[in-house]
């Protein structure tokens, strides 16, 4: 009988310590190192007003499997191409992302990605500019 009481006490202590040692589920989720998936957001890239006399090509959108050459690259190294007749567009993008925007004729870009608007960017015919949009929908021009 004495052995049974001692065994029950040891079992009770083991049960208490097994629950105390386990982290809470929210602690496990917060400690996850999968930052890439958690940092993604959908931001809408908008250019307005547009110039109907130009064609805008956005490279690196990841919206399709078409490969393209970003600004300053020597070979195709980005995926996703969107083409807009006229420079007025609204495009949903998974961010963070870096894109290149090129044009056919003289225009100006008035870009916003949700949380900020860039100053008007004059675009001579045939030019190409790079931009980065972070997970908070802030767009910045890359020199």
N, C-alpha and C positions, 0 to 999 in steps of 0.2 A: 504494500500500500504506500509506503514511504517513497518507493521508486516511482510510482505513478504520479504522486503529487509533485515531485521534483521534475519529472518529465513534462508535466503540464505547465509548470512555471517556466521551464526552458523554452517550450513551444510558444508560450505567450510572449516572452521576451523576443524570440526570433521573429514572430509576426509583427510586433511593434517596430522593430528595427528595419524590417524589410519594407514597410510602408514609409518610414521616415527617410530612407535612403533614396527613394525614387523621386526624380524631379517632376514638377507639375507639367502637364501637357503643354501649357502655354510657354513655359520656359524652354521646352524642347523646340517648339516652333520658332521662337525668337532667336535661338542659338543656331538655327539652320544657316549653312554657308552657301546656300543656293541664291546668291544675291542677284544673279543675272535674270532669273525668272521673276523675282520679286520687284525688281527695279523697272520692269517694262510698263509702259503706259501707251495709250492711243492718243495721239495729238493730231489735230487737223491743221495742215499747212494751207494757208490761204494767201493768194495774191490778188489784190483788188485795188484800184480798178485795172482792167486789162487793156492791152493794145491789140486790136483785132488783126493787125497787119503783120503779126509775127507768129512763129511756132515755138513753143517752149518745150524743151525736153528735160525731164528730171531723171537722173541716173542714180541708182543705188537705193531705190525705194523698197526693195524686197517684196513687192506686190505681185511679181510674176517671176518666171525662170529665165527671162531674157537677160543676157549679159551685156554690159556696157563699159565704156571707158570713162572713168571719172576725170575731172579736171586735173591736168598735170600728169596723168598716168600714160604709160607707153603702150599698154595692152589691156584688154578687157579684164577687170578685176572686181567688178561690182555686179550685183544681181538686182533686177527690177528696173524697168523703164516705163515711164509714163509720158505721153506726148499730148500736148494741148494746143489746138489751133486757136490762136489768140492767147494772150497771157493771163486771162482770168481763169483761176482754178481753185478748187478746194479738194484736198487729198488727205485721207486718213492714213497715218503712218504709225507703225509700232516703233516706239522710241526706247532707249536712245538710239540715234541713227545719224549718219553723216551722208549727205547727198550732194550732187552736183547739178546745177541748173545752167542750161545753155539755151541760146536763142538763134533765130535766123535773121531777124531785122531789129533795128533800133527799138528799144522799149525801156521800161523802168520796172523794177521790182518793189512792191510794197508788201513785204512778207510779215505774217504773224503765224505763230504756231499755237496760240492759246493764251500764254501768260505774258507775252511782250510783243511789241511791234518794232521791227527794225526801221531806221530812217530810209527814205526812198533811195534805192540803189540804181543809178543810171546803168543801162546795159547796152553797150555798142553792139552792132550787128556781129554775129559770130562769136560772141564772148561766152565765157564759162566761169561760174563762181561756185565755191563750196560753202556749205552750211552744215552746222551741227545742231540737232535738237535733242535736249536732254530729257530725262524721264519726267521732269516737271513742266514740260512744254515750253521751255525757254529756248529760243533760236538765237544762234550767234553766227556771224560770218567768219569763215576761216580764211586768213590771208594767203 
